[in-house]
Amino acid sequence: MRLIASCVLAAAIGVASGVWPDVRGRVEDSHSQPAGPPAMAQVMAPPHWPAPKPGTWQVSYERRGDGLPPVVDRIKTNDKVVFITIDDGWEHDTRFVEEVRTQRVPIMVFLTDQAARTGYEYFWALQHAGAAIQDHTMDHAAPYNDMRRLSSEAQHRQICDSADIDARQYGRRPQIFRPPGGSYDQVTRTAARDCGMKSVVIWSVEFYNGLSGKLARMDGGSDLRAGDIILMHFRPGLAGDFQRLLTWIRQAGLRPAALQNYLPRSLGGEAAG
């Protein structure tokens, strides 16, 4: 029923835009070649979000000088902003799409194809509502959920194959990678580079939505600070938990901003540099 509802929602958006999308339900295995909606790629692009003023921010990452994609965990900025990111793609809550669309909240989504393939149409609609779609592996680095336990070849498959599918489905190949569990090594970063990724983005705060319902900072505490990258997951109750998070963000005197606008093009974002 959730897939049917998401198909209807995507179709409704297509009609409103003057385009009727192909919303046939498809379940693809990891070896198939799913065909996305190329005619809709421009229509379904995320909205344009205001860019920050030059000199008001910088990316926080360790400069290793090895030529591999840097690992980003937060943005250093005086702007009163945070960045909402959501992982995996198992839950297809149409109420959540409507909230993102009507409230105009920028989010970045890191999709695992094993989860997303049961409802690509849902993520077409979410992209149209304001989500930037990036890479989160084929199957969450199963069975370990840890890229470091996979061979170099397996890590390449996890990242490259997922990026190929995202490019076909959403009209743009991801350039930002998030490893499952935030676990990575030099082999992961090398594979990410070889697959066209320009940065590896993790997080500074996790919201355990659908679980404990609590916020936890990776450096200790449970508050929100300017420049935080917040992690959520597509779990049951997402729409309600999203509203809770927005309330906490407002209470902290902050607002959601588009992470891609605070990442330079050299790191897979849309800012100059």
C-alpha positions in Angstrom: 0.0 0.0 0.0 2.8 2.4 0.8 4.3 1.9 -2.7 0.9 2.5 -4.3 0.5 5.7 -2.3 3.9 6.9 -3.3 3.3 6.2 -6.9 0.1 8.2 -6.8 1.9 11.1 -5.1 4.7 11.1 -7.7 2.1 11.0 -10.5 0.2 13.9 -9.0 3.4 15.9 -8.9 4.1 15.0 -12.5 0.7 16.1 -13.6 1.0 19.4 -11.8 4.3 20.0 -13.6 2.9 19.1 -17.0 4.6 15.8 -17.2 3.2 12.3 -16.5 5.9 10.1 -15.0 6.3 6.4 -15.5 5.1 5.2 -12.1 5.1 1.5 -12.7 6.1 -0.3 -9.6 9.4 -2.0 -10.2 11.5 -4.2 -7.9 15.1 -4.5 -9.2 17.8 -6.8 -8.1 21.3 -5.6 -7.7 22.3 -6.8 -11.2 19.5 -5.2 -13.1 19.5 -2.0 -15.1 16.6 0.1 -13.8 15.5 2.7 -16.2 14.7 6.0 -14.6 12.6 8.9 -16.0 15.0 10.9 -18.1 12.3 13.2 -19.5 11.5 14.1 -15.9 15.0 14.7 -14.7 14.8 18.5 -15.0 11.2 18.7 -13.6 12.1 16.6 -10.5 15.3 18.6 -9.6 15.3 19.9 -6.1 14.3 23.6 -5.5 16.9 26.3 -5.5 17.9 27.2 -2.0 19.5 30.5 -1.0 23.3 30.5 -0.9 25.3 31.7 2.1 27.3 34.8 1.9 31.0 34.2 1.0 33.3 34.1 3.9 30.7 33.1 6.5 31.5 29.4 6.6 34.2 26.8 6.0 34.1 23.0 5.7 35.4 21.1 8.7 37.7 18.3 7.8 41.1 16.9 8.3 43.5 17.9 5.5 45.4 14.7 4.9 47.1 15.6 1.6 46.6 12.2 0.1 44.4 13.3 -2.9 41.4 11.2 -1.6 37.9 12.5 -0.8 38.0 14.3 2.6 35.7 13.2 5.4 33.3 16.0 6.4 31.5 15.9 9.8 30.3 19.5 10.2 30.4 23.0 8.8 32.1 25.8 10.6 29.8 28.8 10.3 28.4 31.8 12.2 25.1 31.3 10.3 22.4 30.0 12.5 21.9 26.9 10.4 22.0 23.1 10.7 21.8 20.4 8.0 19.3 17.6 8.0 20.4 14.3 6.4 18.4 11.1 6.2 19.8 7.6 5.4 18.7 4.3 3.8 15.2 4.6 2.4 13.1 1.7 3.9 10.1 3.8 5.0 8.1 5.5 2.3 5.9 7.9 4.3 4.0 10.2 1.9 3.1 12.6 4.8 6.8 13.2 5.1 7.1 14.2 1.4 4.2 16.6 1.9 5.8 18.2 5.0 9.1 18.7 3.2 7.3 20.2 0.2 4.9 22.5 2.0 7.4 23.7 4.7 10.2 24.0 2.1 12.8 22.3 4.2 16.1 21.4 2.5 17.3 17.9 3.2 20.0 15.6 1.9 19.2 12.0 1.4 21.7 9.1 1.3 20.0 6.2 -0.3 20.8 2.5 0.0 19.5 0.9 -3.2 18.3 -2.2 -1.5 15.8 0.0 0.4 15.1 2.5 -2.3 14.4 0.1 -5.2 11.0 -0.9 -3.8 9.8 2.7 -4.3 12.0 4.7 -6.7 8.8 6.8 -7.4 8.7 7.9 -3.8 12.2 9.4 -4.0 11.3 11.1 -7.3 8.6 12.9 -5.4 10.9 13.6 -2.5 13.6 15.0 -4.8 11.0 17.3 -6.3 10.0 18.4 -2.8 13.5 19.5 -1.9 15.8 16.5 -1.3 19.4 16.3 -2.7 20.1 12.5 -3.3 23.5 11.1 -2.6 25.2 7.6 -2.3 24.9 5.2 0.7 25.9 1.9 -0.9 23.9 -0.9 -2.6 22.9 -2.9 0.5 24.4 -1.1 3.5 27.6 -3.1 3.2 25.8 -6.3 4.1 26.3 -8.5 6.0 28.6 -6.5 8.2 27.2 -2.9 7.8 30.9 -1.9 7.9 32.8 -1.0 4.7 36.1 -1.7 6.4 35.3 -5.4 6.5 34.8 -5.6 2.7 37.4 -6.1 0.1 38.5 -3.3 -2.2 36.5 -4.9 -5.1 33.4 -5.2 -2.9 33.7 -1.6 -1.7 33.9 -0.4 -5.3 30.7 -2.3 -6.2 28.9 -0.9 -3.2 29.6 2.7 -4.1 29.9 2.6 -7.9 26.8 0.5 -8.6 24.6 2.6 -6.3 25.8 5.8 -7.9 25.1 4.4 -11.4 21.5 3.6 -10.3 21.0 6.9 -8.7 22.2 8.7 -11.9 19.6 6.8 -14.0 16.8 7.2 -11.5 17.3 10.8 -10.4 19.0 12.5 -13.3 22.3 13.3 -11.5 25.1 11.1 -10.4 26.0 11.5 -6.7 29.3 13.0 -5.8 29.0 12.6 -2.0 29.2 9.3 -0.2 28.1 8.3 3.3 29.5 5.0 4.6 27.1 2.8 6.6 27.6 3.5 10.3 30.1 6.2 9.5 32.8 3.5 9.2 35.5 3.9 6.6 39.2 3.4 5.9 41.6 4.4 3.2 40.3 1.6 1.0 36.8 3.1 1.3 38.1 6.6 0.4 40.0 5.2 -2.5 36.9 3.4 -3.8 34.9 6.5 -3.3 37.3 8.5 -5.4 37.4 5.9 -8.1 33.5 6.0 -8.2 33.5 9.7 -8.7 32.8 10.8 -5.1 34.4 14.1 -4.1 33.7 13.9 -0.3 32.7 11.5 2.4 30.1 13.1 4.6 29.3 11.7 8.1 27.6 13.7 10.9 28.0 15.5 14.2 24.6 14.8 15.7 22.3 11.7 15.4 18.6 11.8 16.0 17.5 8.3 16.9 14.1 8.7 15.3 12.0 5.6 15.5 14.2 4.3 18.3 14.9 6.1 21.5 13.8 9.5 20.1 16.8 11.2 21.5 19.5 13.5 20.1 23.1 12.6 20.7 26.2 14.6 19.7 29.2 12.6 18.5 31.4 14.8 20.8 29.1 14.4 23.8 25.9 16.1 24.9 22.5 16.4 23.2 22.3 20.0 22.1 22.2 21.5 18.6 24.9 23.9 17.4 25.3 26.0 14.3 26.9 24.0 11.5 25.8 20.6 12.8 25.1 17.8 10.3 22.2 15.9 11.7 21.6 12.2 10.9 18.1 10.6 10.7 16.8 7.5 9.1 13.8 6.5 7.0 11.9 4.7 9.8 8.2 4.4 10.9 6.9 7.6 12.3 9.3 9.7 10.2 6.8 12.6 9.5 6.1 13.1 13.2 9.7 12.8 14.2 10.7 15.2 11.5 8.3 17.8 13.0 9.8 17.2 16.5 13.3 17.8 15.0 12.2 21.0 13.4 10.7 22.2 16.7 14.1 21.5 18.4 15.9 23.3 15.7 13.7 26.4 16.1 14.0 26.3 19.9 17.8 26.4 19.5 17.5 29.5 17.4 18.6 27.7 14.2 17.1 26.8 10.9 17.6 24.0 8.3 19.8 24.9 5.4 20.9 23.1 2.2 24.2 21.3 2.9 25.1 21.3 -0.8 25.2 25.1 -0.6 27.9 24.9 2.1 30.0 22.4 0.3 32.2 23.7 -2.6 32.0 22.0 -6.0 35.4 20.5 -5.3 33.7 18.5 -2.6 30.5 17.6 -4.5 28.5 20.6 -3.4 27.2 23.7 -5.3 29.2 26.5 -3.7 32.1 28.1 -5.6 35.4 26.5 -5.0 
